[in-house]
């Protein structure tokens, strides 16, 4: 492979990650035409298309998926080696890319990012908010945040939050009009706020406890979102019953804007964890983030 192709590989990753040429150009500080030229050059040398293009979207072909699945980890290794060398000269800098669910931000991530900006101003922390399941290695992220039960066994995981309950809530206005469910079975007659994970496709099932047994319910949903913060807003507005993690609803429960329904049905989730591949553990920017997170979130 010649040097020109090597220089264009990060551009391919950015187009795949951002889902378009213009978005990749903005991320890289290049013109859209320069990005398009780089992709065309690699495709010409490869002899096969890497991206399937329409007027509205850009998606990886099967060849592109195979190629970038190998390129992503290789470039991450090169970046880690480069930053380790810089760190030995007393510098911590660069872009730290995190893939996080939206609920991570109000549960502590914003405070960690603010502290990073103060302590390590030469490190850019990019939190890409995504409520689906993502292969962080293949998509070029340094680390991710997920519920503990969703992390692959080959990843290193660091706890960010204590365990918390998943609970049912509704606004007083909704309860006044529709009443409270007396049992989980009564949910079938209520308006529920569903949550859809884009890549998983179906609606998220509500994991709860009924008479001491774990149950997983498919509930009728009159409103559907793909963001728990949107579900929280809908619940506040009286749109129906929401299934939320208790820390997200805590302030509204204390202020009386929401009511905790069927508290005996709550199930405890493991909490949020930062996770990353083993080869990234010595990257200075990631170690700086981990140290900062521990300091900010302790206790």
PyMOL commands that set and color helices and strands:
alter all, ss='L'
color gray80, all
select helices_A, chain A and resi 3-18+21-28+32-46+62-87+103-119+148-150+172-178+184-189+228-236+246-255+263-265+278-280+284-297
alter helices_A, ss='H'
color red, helices_A
select strands_A, chain A and resi 51-53+58-60+94-100+123-129+143-147+155-159+164-170+192-195+206-210+213-217+221-225+241-245+259-261+267-269+272-277
alter strands_A, ss='S'
color yellow, strands_A
deselect
rebuild
show_as cartoon
